[in-house]
Amino acid sequence: MDPRISIIIPVHNGGRTIERCLQSIRSTPDGDDGDLEIIVVDDCSSDSSVDIIGTFPVRLVRLEHQCGASAARNAGAGHSTGAILFFMDADCLLQRETLSLVRAAVAKHGAEGVIGGTYTPVPGDPGFFSLFQSVFINYFETKRTGDPDYIAAHAMVIDADVFRKTGGFPEEFLPIIEDVEFSHRLQRLGFRLVMDPAIQVRHIFNFTFLRSFRNAVRKSRFWTRYSLKNRDLLADSGTASWELKINVLSGALCLAVLGLWLMTGDAAPLYALPVIVGANAVINRKLVRAFAETGGMLFAFLAYGYYSTLYAFAVAIGAVIGIAEYILE
């Protein structure tokens, strides 16, 4: 028989998405399977999350005080009975074939491999910025399928015994990227990380421009702090890829050229702008292709424009804040 899978979902004030999340699991061919266990860990929600969860045949674990996503995931694992743990988020939708693909990946890679999936290129909500983010994450998380730097907790498959023996997610850490720390710790302990691009969940972003911008600042801020501590700031690490870092450098060089022109009145430095912009476009050409394949040429043009300007600016702001916080620590 197939090993039992425990799906673990942390939630804090997820009333807007948790119903769709749980319904997507119940709608899969495995939704009523006895070899499937759904555990939802409520991290002290103050909205309608608990009432909504109560309408589904799932195991609800309620934390006594707000502890964060890492502690919620660890608590869910502690209440699980499955041999395989599948972590996902309350704002993600399971695809019909996802669990079948998880079982196939487990059969192929065994307990020694920590298996990861990613977001679908098309998100679970409409809008330019949500589509941009979904394509962005899907592309960069699946770029290194043979040797991923980390496995994201929005689609992580791991043997239950391995999870418990290795200590689970860090509970006293940064408020995000706990899955990156966990992945790096697993690698140091000798476990393989395996990326299976076919294992996908559809994410509900509900992104506006401001939410997208703030998300980029926040992710960059904490990733920079962790990377400085881990001494891998320049590593090609998933969404913190070398392409993104070059993109930020390109934006900084363009601003420096424009600043030099404004200060001196000499137009000669402006001739460097097409070279910088063109080089950045060539380096990020595969991302642009992913934008085009998902949303068409107009979307690709607009998405790359946002990526190479305002998004790069947001990442740079977060990096500066992260560096300052690291120095002050």
C-alpha positions in Angstrom: 0.0 0.0 0.0 1.1 3.6 -0.5 2.5 5.3 2.5 0.1 7.6 4.4 0.5 11.3 3.6 -0.1 14.0 6.2 -0.8 17.4 4.6 0.2 20.1 7.1 -1.1 23.6 6.7 -0.3 26.5 9.1 -2.9 29.3 9.2 -3.1 32.7 10.8 -6.0 34.9 9.8 -6.4 33.0 6.6 -10.2 33.3 6.4 -10.0 34.7 2.8 -8.2 31.6 1.4 -8.4 28.6 3.8 -11.8 27.4 2.4 -10.5 27.3 -1.1 -7.3 25.6 0.1 -9.2 22.8 1.9 -11.7 22.4 -0.9 -8.9 22.0 -3.4 -7.6 19.1 -1.3 -11.0 17.5 -0.9 -11.6 17.8 -4.7 -8.6 15.7 -5.6 -8.9 12.0 -6.4 -7.2 11.3 -3.0 -9.4 13.7 -1.1 -11.4 11.0 0.6 -8.6 8.4 0.7 -7.9 6.8 4.1 -4.2 7.1 3.3 -4.5 10.9 3.4 -4.5 13.0 6.6 -5.1 16.8 6.6 -3.8 18.7 9.6 -4.5 22.5 9.9 -2.7 24.3 12.7 -4.3 27.6 13.7 -1.8 30.1 15.0 -4.2 32.1 17.1 -6.4 33.5 14.2 -8.7 36.4 15.1 -10.9 36.1 12.0 -13.2 33.4 10.7 -10.5 30.8 10.0 -11.4 28.4 12.8 -15.1 28.4 11.9 -14.3 27.7 8.3 -11.9 24.9 9.1 -14.5 23.3 11.3 -16.7 22.7 8.3 -14.1 20.3 6.8 -13.2 16.8 8.0 -9.7 17.7 9.0 -7.7 17.6 12.2 -7.5 21.1 13.8 -4.6 21.9 16.1 -4.9 25.2 17.9 -1.9 26.9 19.4 -2.3 28.7 22.7 -0.5 31.8 21.6 0.8 33.1 18.3 4.1 31.4 17.5 4.7 31.8 13.8 4.6 29.5 10.8 7.7 27.4 11.8 6.2 26.5 15.2 2.8 25.8 13.6 4.3 23.5 11.0 6.3 21.7 13.7 3.1 21.3 15.8 1.3 19.9 12.8 4.1 17.4 12.3 3.9 16.4 16.0 0.2 15.5 15.6 0.6 13.7 12.3 0.4 9.9 11.8 1.5 9.7 8.2 4.8 8.3 7.0 5.2 11.2 4.6 4.7 14.9 5.4 3.6 17.3 2.8 3.8 21.0 3.8 1.8 23.6 2.0 0.3 27.1 2.9 -3.2 28.2 3.6 -3.2 30.5 0.6 -2.3 27.6 -1.8 -4.6 25.4 -3.9 -3.7 21.7 -4.4 -3.8 20.6 -8.0 -5.8 17.4 -8.9 -2.6 15.5 -9.8 -0.3 16.8 -7.1 -0.7 14.0 -4.5 -0.2 11.3 -7.2 3.0 13.1 -8.3 4.1 13.3 -4.6 3.6 9.5 -4.2 5.5 8.8 -7.4 8.4 11.1 -6.3 8.6 9.4 -2.9 8.7 6.0 -4.6 11.5 7.2 -6.8 13.7 9.1 -4.4 13.0 7.3 -1.1 13.4 8.7 2.4 16.8 10.1 1.9 15.5 12.8 -0.5 13.7 15.9 0.6 11.4 16.6 -2.3 10.2 20.1 -3.3 7.6 21.5 -5.7 6.7 25.1 -6.6 3.9 27.4 -7.6 2.0 27.1 -10.8 3.0 29.8 -13.3 -0.6 31.1 -13.3 -1.7 32.1 -9.7 -5.0 31.5 -8.0 -6.2 35.1 -8.4 -6.2 37.5 -11.3 -4.0 40.6 -11.7 -0.7 41.7 -13.2 1.3 41.6 -10.0 0.0 38.2 -8.8 0.8 36.8 -12.3 4.3 38.4 -12.2 5.1 36.9 -8.8 3.8 33.4 -9.7 5.9 33.2 -12.9 8.9 34.7 -11.1 8.9 32.1 -8.3 8.0 29.2 -10.6 10.9 30.0 -12.9 13.6 30.6 -10.3 12.6 27.7 -8.0 12.7 25.2 -10.9 15.8 26.6 -12.6 18.1 24.2 -10.8 16.1 21.0 -10.7 19.1 18.8 -10.3 20.8 20.8 -7.5 18.3 23.1 -5.8 19.8 25.3 -3.0 16.6 25.0 -0.9 13.1 23.5 -0.9 10.3 25.9 -0.2 7.8 25.1 2.5 4.8 25.9 0.3 5.3 22.5 -1.4 7.8 20.4 0.7 7.7 16.6 0.9 9.7 14.9 3.6 9.8 11.5 5.4 8.2 12.0 8.8 11.1 10.3 10.7 13.7 12.4 8.9 11.8 15.5 9.8 11.6 14.6 13.5 15.2 13.5 13.7 16.5 16.7 12.2 14.6 19.0 14.5 12.1 20.5 12.1 11.8 24.2 11.2 13.7 26.7 13.3 11.3 28.4 15.7 13.6 31.1 17.0 14.7 32.6 13.6 13.7 35.2 11.1 10.0 35.6 10.4 10.4 34.2 6.9 12.8 31.9 4.9 12.8 29.3 7.7 12.6 26.7 4.9 15.9 28.0 3.5 17.6 27.5 6.9 16.0 24.0 7.2 17.1 23.0 3.7 20.7 24.1 4.3 20.7 22.2 7.6 19.5 19.1 5.9 22.2 19.4 3.3 24.8 19.6 6.0 23.4 16.5 7.6 23.9 14.6 4.3 20.3 14.6 2.9 19.6 15.3 -0.8 17.4 18.1 -2.0 15.3 17.1 -5.0 13.2 19.6 -7.1 10.3 18.1 -9.0 8.8 20.9 -11.1 5.6 18.8 -11.8 4.6 19.0 -8.1 2.8 22.3 -8.0 0.3 24.3 -5.9 -1.6 27.4 -7.1 -0.9 30.4 -4.9 -3.4 33.1 -4.1 -1.3 36.3 -3.8 -3.9 39.1 -3.9 -1.1 41.4 -4.9 -1.4 45.1 -5.7 1.6 47.2 -6.6 2.1 48.2 -3.0 1.8 44.6 -1.7 4.3 43.4 -4.4 6.7 46.2 -3.6 6.5 45.6 0.2 6.9 41.8 -0.3 10.1 42.4 -2.3 11.5 44.7 0.4 10.7 42.3 3.2 12.0 39.2 1.4 15.2 40.9 0.4 15.7 42.3 3.9 15.6 39.0 5.7 17.3 37.0 3.0 20.2 39.5 3.1 20.5 39.2 6.8 20.5 35.4 6.6 22.9 35.3 3.7 25.4 37.5 5.4 25.3 35.3 8.4 25.5 32.2 6.3 28.3 33.7 4.1 26.5 33.0 0.8 25.3 36.4 -0.2 26.3 35.9 -3.8 25.0 32.4 -4.1 22.6 31.4 -6.9 19.8 30.5 -4.5 16.3 30.0 -5.9 14.5 33.4 -6.0 17.6 35.0 -4.6 19.3 34.1 -7.9 22.3 35.6 -9.5 20.1 36.9 -12.3 18.1 38.9 -9.7 21.3 40.2 -8.1 22.7 41.3 -11.5 19.3 42.9 -12.2 19.7 45.0 -9.0 23.3 45.9 -9.9 22.1 46.9 -13.4 19.6 49.3 -11.9 22.2 50.7 -9.6 24.6 51.3 -12.4 21.8 53.0 -14.5 21.1 55.3 -11.6 24.8 56.1 -11.1 25.1 57.0 -14.8 22.1 59.3 -14.7 23.4 60.9 -11.5 26.8 61.5 -13.1 25.1 63.1 -16.0 23.0 65.4 -13.8 25.9 66.4 -11.7 28.4 67.1 -14.6 26.1 67.9 -17.5 28.3 65.6 -19.6 26.2 63.4 -21.8 29.0 61.0 -22.6 28.2 58.5 -19.7 24.7 58.1 -21.1 26.1 56.0 -23.9 26.6 53.3 -21.3 22.9 53.0 -20.6 22.0 50.8 -23.6 24.9 48.5 -22.9 23.9 48.1 -19.2 20.2 47.6 -20.1 20.9 45.3 -23.0 23.3 43.1 -20.9 20.7 42.8 -18.2 18.1 41.7 -20.7 20.3 39.1 -22.2 21.2 37.7 -18.7 17.5 37.5 -17.7 16.3 36.3 -21.1 15.0 33.0 -19.8 12.8 34.8 -17.3 11.5 37.0 -20.0 10.7 33.9 -22.0 8.8 32.5 -19.0 6.8 35.7 -18.8 6.0 35.5 -22.5 5.0 31.8 -22.4 2.6 32.4 -19.5 1.1 35.8 -20.2 2.0 36.7 -23.8 4.4 39.3 -25.3 2.7 42.4 -23.9 2.7 40.9 -20.4 6.4 39.9 -20.8 7.3 43.5 -21.9 5.5 45.0 -18.9 6.7 42.4 -16.4 10.3 42.8 -17.4 9.9 46.5 -17.2 8.7 46.2 -13.6 11.3 43.6 -12.7 14.2 45.7 -14.0 13.1 49.0 -12.4 10.7 49.2 -9.4 11.1 45.6 -8.4 14.9 45.9 -8.5 14.6 49.1 -6.5 12.5 47.3 -3.8 15.0 44.5 -3.6 17.8 47.0 -3.2 16.0 48.8 -0.4 15.5 45.5 1.4 19.2 44.6 1.0 20.4 47.9 2.4 18.1 47.5 5.4 19.2 43.9 5.9 22.9 44.9 5.7 22.3 47.6 8.3 20.4 45.2 10.6 23.2 42.6 10.3 25.9 45.2 11.2 23.9 46.4 14.2 23.5 42.8 15.4 
